């Protein structure tokens, strides 16, 4: 009947993830993604560059290279080829997990060798991660709702301190850090975004974050916290010359530390893909996660060629997808193209950087809070009335909050462990997985192998065993087909 009437059936309709939007909507929505993650991309090179002895000009070059490689990695993730790419609306960029070990490598090496050693280690870590992706993706079976909900909540909560730091000004050493002006601008942007989301409709409502950032930036000009100095110094063209800082060098200690970082990034990316899959209505299965991890790791292995660092999924953009309901991966691919343009054109990148951090922080509170809210929604389907599941969430969230609530908690432990322990997302994820196995997997397996001591006709004894890694809604396992 659908064919006779010329209407598309449900099976013929494209999933919202695979839909394309009109050009104007595609560009503005993609720009909104770039605006939300710009500060996160340029912050790591701003930290690593000086630690490796770079001056302002070379550090700016490193920032442009990070934008360029983030664009390439985003295209690999959203468009993909062969078995590479999750083909979800994922933004990829420089991972913060690698900042601490890269700074340590930079301080241990002489200035002329620091970046080549870092790049060599990143290449090896990326190749190793690419080879491990098919095996790592099998961990998806250990991510039932009680685990994914906990991790998604931790992602949002872990990002909120970043928004608070931006709201204060971003630099704790600056004299105006935490000033009434900075916090006031953050609060004003926060209110503007909420009002725009409430009063606007349709497409304008979807780009409320972008409109809020523009409005906040314009208001910040007379306030005096919008600075145009970078715009005047930026050049028009700035291609990231391959191996600009020298050919990669391979140091065993540096390689080991970056391989650990790669495993942490893969853990966080797996959690991010599961979170985004639920938000866009296309749950991430094993094949999706395998492709996504391949995109992460291939992007990481290629980044040093253009003077970039390890890449991973950007969790802050998950909040933007959840808030705007724009699920098209082609929108994010457009954002990836914009990132490449910004990397090739420092003037364009400087225009994006005009957004003051307090303005970005005000919008970030809404974005990152949306991620946490999505996690809470997921936990609502995880049979929280069960004491075991409530205990899993309590323990995992408690451990995951340690690096946020008490940043120096692990200061006396070996530095190599801090790569994992300083990531609340990674530690919380690992605790949730282990406890879910202990309470919902091994216990049920023991129950299945135990002798049947139930009395005849006992309804409890007649119940079929639950799924091994259930931890979710607690539905009984279906009887095997005969």
N, C-alpha and C positions, 0 to 999 in steps of 0.2 A: 504493500500500500504506500509505503514511504517513497518507493521508486516511482510509482505511478503519479504521485502528487508532486514529484520534483523536490521533496523535502529530504534533508539528510537524516538518516537514522542515527541513533545514539552511537552505534559502532563506527559510523563514518565521520563523526565530528572529531576535530582535533582536540587533544587535551590542551588546556590553557597554557601549559608549559611550552607547547610547540607552536603556539599561535604567534603571528607577527602583528604588530600594531601599525597604524599610520606613521609616516616618517617623523612628524613633529612630536607625537607622543613617544615614539621610540627614542628620539634624541633627548628630550627633556627628562624622561624617566631614567634613561641611562646616565645622564648627567647627575641626577639625584643620587644614584648609587655611587658615582665617583666622589661627589661632595661628602657623602657619609663616610667614605673610607680613605679619603685623601691624606688626612693627618696620620692615620695608622700606617700608610705606606712610606711616607717621608720621614717618620720619626726614627725608625731603626738606623738608616744611613746617617741621620743627624747625630746619633749617639756613637755609632761604630767609626765613622769618618775621623773625628777628632781623636778617638782612642788609638787609631792607626797612624796618627801624625799628619793627617790631612788638614790643609788650610780651608778657608771659606769657599774658594773657587772650586777646589777638587771635591769638597763635600757636596756642593751644589750639583756637580757632575754626577756624583754617586746617587743623589736624590732623583735626578732625571732618569738615570739608568734603572732605578727601582720602579719608577712609574712605567717605563717601557716594558720591562720584563713582567710586571704585574699584568699588563695588558695582554701580552703573549700567553701567560698562564691562564688568564680568564677566558681567552678564546679557546684554548685547549680544553678547558673544563666545560664550557657552555656549548660549543659547536662539536668539538671532538672529531676524531677520525679513528678508523679501525676499532680497537678495543680501548681507546684512550678517551676519557671524558665522562663525567657523570650525566652530562646533557641536562643539567638542572640549572636554575638561575643563580649560579654561584660566582661570587667575586673572589679572585685569588690575589694575594699580595704577600709582601715580606712578612715572615712569621716573627713575632716577638720572642718566641721560645729560643731563637738562636742568638739573641742580642747579648746575653750574659756570657756565653762561651766565646762568641766572636770578640767581645771586648777583652776577655782574658787572653785569647790568642794574640790579639793586637798588642797587648802590653808585654807579652812574652817574646815577641819577635822584634827585630829591628825595623824602623819605619819603612824602609824600602821593600821588605819581604812580608810584612803583615798581611796585606790584602791578597797577594798571590797564594799564601799558605791557606788563608780562609777560603778562597775560591777553589783551590784544589780539594779541600776537605768537603766543600759543598757539592762538588761534582761527584765525588765518590759516594757521598751520602745519598744523593739523588738517584744514582745508578742502582745502589743497593736497595733503596726503597722501591724502585720500579720493578726489580726482580722479586721482591717480597710481596708486592701488591696482591697477586692471586691468592696467596696463603693468608695474608692479613685480613682480606675481605671476608674470609670464612668466620671471623669473629662476630659477624652480624647476628648469628644465632644466639649469642649471649647478650643481646640488647632488647629484652622484652620491655613493655611500657614502664615497668618500675625502674628500669635502668635508664632508658631514653628520657623519661620525664625528669629524673633526677639530674641527668647530664645537661639537658636543655635548660633547666632552671639555673644550674650552676653557670652555664655559659652567660646567661643574661645577668646574673648577680655579679659574676667576675668582671663583666664589662662596665658595670655601673661606676666603679671607682675611677675608670678612665674618663667617663663623662664628668664626674665631680672634679677631677684634676683639671680638665679643660675649662670647666666653669670658673675655676679660680684663676685661670690664666695660663696654666700649662707648665710654668717654670717656677718651682719652689724657691729658687734663688732670686727671682725678680722682686723688686721692691713693692710692686703692686699685686703680688700674688695673694689671692683671697680678699682683694679690696672690695669695697661696697660697689664700685663701678663694675668690676668683672662679674661678681655674683648677680648684680642687678640686671646686667645685660643677658646673662644666662637665664635668669628667671623670666625676663621679658620675652625672650625667644621661646622659652618653654610654653608660656601662655599663648603667644602668637600661633604656634604650631597647633595647640589644642583648639583654639578658636577657629582656625582655618579648617581643621578636620571636622569641626562641628557644623560650621555654616556653609562650607562649600559642598558641591555635589559633582559627581562624575569624575572626569579627568582632572579637574582642578583639585579635587579632594585627594586624588592619588598623588599629586606632586606637592602636597601641603608642606612636606619637609623642605623641599627645594625653595618654595615660596617663603617659608619661614626663615631660611638661611639668608635669602636675598634681602628680606625686610630687616632682619637683625643686623646684617652688614651695613645697610644704608643708614640705619639708626645709629650704628656705632661710629660712623664717620664724624659727626659733630661731637660725639662723646670723646673721641680722640684715641680709640683703641683699634681703628683700622689703619694699617700702615701700608704705604704705597712704595716704600724704598726698594723692595725686591723687584717691583715692576720696572723701575727705571734701569736697574742693573742687568736685567735678563736679556739674553741675546735671542734673535729670532729663530735660528736653527741650531740644534745641538745634538747631533747623532751620537749615541753611546758607542764610541769606537771599540771594536772587539779587543779584549785583553788590554785595555787602556793602561792598566797598572802593572802589566807584565804577565808573562806566561804563568799558568798555575803551578804551584809547588805542592808536593805531597809530604806532609808530616804526619807520622803515625798518631801522636797524641791528639792533634787537631782533628784528624779523620775520625777517631773514636768518639770524641765529644760531639762532633756534628752528626754522626750516625745515631747517637742517642737522641739528639734533637729531632732527627728525621722520624724516629719511632714515636716520639711525643707528638709531632705534627700529624702523623698518620692516625694516631689515636683520636686527637681532637677533630681531625677532618672527618673521621668515621662518625663521630658523634654529631658533627655539624650536618653531614649528609642525611643522617637519620632524622634530625630535627627539621631540616628544610623539606625533606620528602613528605613528612606529615603535614607541614604547613601548606604545601602546594597541591596536596592530594595525589601525589604519586610516590608511595612509600619506596624508600631506597632498599632494593634487594641486594643480594650478594654481587650480582653482575654490575649493578649501578655503582656500588662502593668500590669494586675492583677498578672500574673505569675511572672513577673519580680519584682514587689513589694513584693510578697511573698518570693522570693529568698533573696532579700535585708534584709527583716525583720527577716526571719528565720536565716539567717547568722548572723545577729546582736544578736539575742537571744541566739545563740549557742556560739558566740565568747567568752563571759566571762568565759565559762567553761574551755577554753584554754588560759585565760588571755588576750583576745583581746577586741577590742572596737567596736563601731557601724560601720557597713559597708554600703557602697553605691557604685553606679556605678562610675567608674573613667572616667571623660570626656576626659582626655588627650589621652586615647587610641582610642577614636572616630576619632581623627585626624590621627592616624596611619592607621586605616582602610580606611579612606578617601584617604590617600596618596598612600598606597600600593595596594589598590584594592583587598587585600586578605580578603575575606568575610566569610571564613569558621569559624563556631563557635568551631570546633574541634581544630583549631589552638590556640584559646584563652583557651580552656580547657587544652591543653598541657601546656600553660603558667601557668594555675592554678596548674597543677601537679608540675611544676618547682618551684612555690612559696612554695608548701608544702615541697618539698625537701630542699629548702633554709631555711625554718623554722626548719627543723629537723637536718640540717647540717650547723652550723654557719660558717664553713670554706668556703663552697660554697657561702653562702651569702656574705662573705667578698670579694670574687672574683668579684661579681657584684658591690660591693661598691667601687671597685678600680676606677670606672669611675669618674673622677673629676666633680664637679658640673658645672664649666664653660663649659666643653665639653657637658654635658647634657643640659645646657642652650642653647647652639648654635643649637642643634638638636631640642630642645623644641620650639624655635621660629617658625621653619618650621611646626612642628606638630600642635601647637595650632593655628597658622595662618590658617592652613588647615580647622580647625573647623569653624573659623569665615567665611572663604570663602564659606563653605557649607551653612552657614546661609544666606549669601548674595544670593546664588543661589536659596534658598527656597523663599526668599523675592521677587525674580524676577517673581515668579508665583502667587504673592499675590495681584495683581491688584493695584500696587502702584500708578497708575495714579489717583486713588481715593484720594481726599483730606483727607477723614476720616482715611483710612489705613495709609497714610503717617503720619498723626498726631499720630496715635497709636504707630507706630514705633518710631517716634521722642520722644514721652513722655516716653515710656518704656525704650528705650536705654539711654535716659538722666538720668532717675532715677536709672537704673541699673549700670551706670558708677560712681555714687556717691562714693560707697565704694572703688572704684579703684582710681579715680582721687583725692578724698579728704577723706583719711582713717579715719580722726578724725571728720568728719562732724557730726556724731550722738553722740559725746562723752558726751553731757550733758543729754541725754535721759536715762531712766531706763535700767539697764543692761540686764534685761530679754528680752527687745525688740531688743537688739543688735544681738541676735541669728539669727533673721530674717533679720534685716536691714543691717547687715554687709555682707550679701550674696547678691551681685549684681544680681546673677542669680535668686534667689528667689524673690527679690523685683521687678526686671524687668519683671519676669514671671507673678506675681500677677497684676502688672499695665497693662500689655498687655491683660490679661484675662478680667479684669474689664472694660477696655476701649472698647475691642471688643464686650462685652456684651452691653455696653451703645450705641455704634455707629452702630453695625451691627446686634444686636439681638433685644433689646427692641424697637429701633426706627422702625425696620421692622414689629415688632409685632403690634405696634401702627398703622402703615400704613395699616396692614391687617384688623384691627378692625374698622378703620375709615369708615364713610359712603362714598359711591361712589359718588363723585361730578363731575366726569369727564363728559365732553360733549359726546353725542353719536358719536361713530366713532373716538373718541380721541385715538390715538395710545398709548399715555402714560398711559391712564386709562386701556387699554386692556392688559398691560404687566403683567405677573404673578409675584407674590412676590418672592424675592430672599430667599435663604436658611437662616434659622434663625441665625446660627452661621457661616455664610459664611466667610466673612473677607478674602477670598482667591481670586480666579481668577474672582469672580464676575459673574459667570455663572448663568442664571436664573434657578429657580427650575423646575424640570421636572413636567409635568402635571400628576396628579394622574391617575393610571390605572383604567379602568372601567371594 
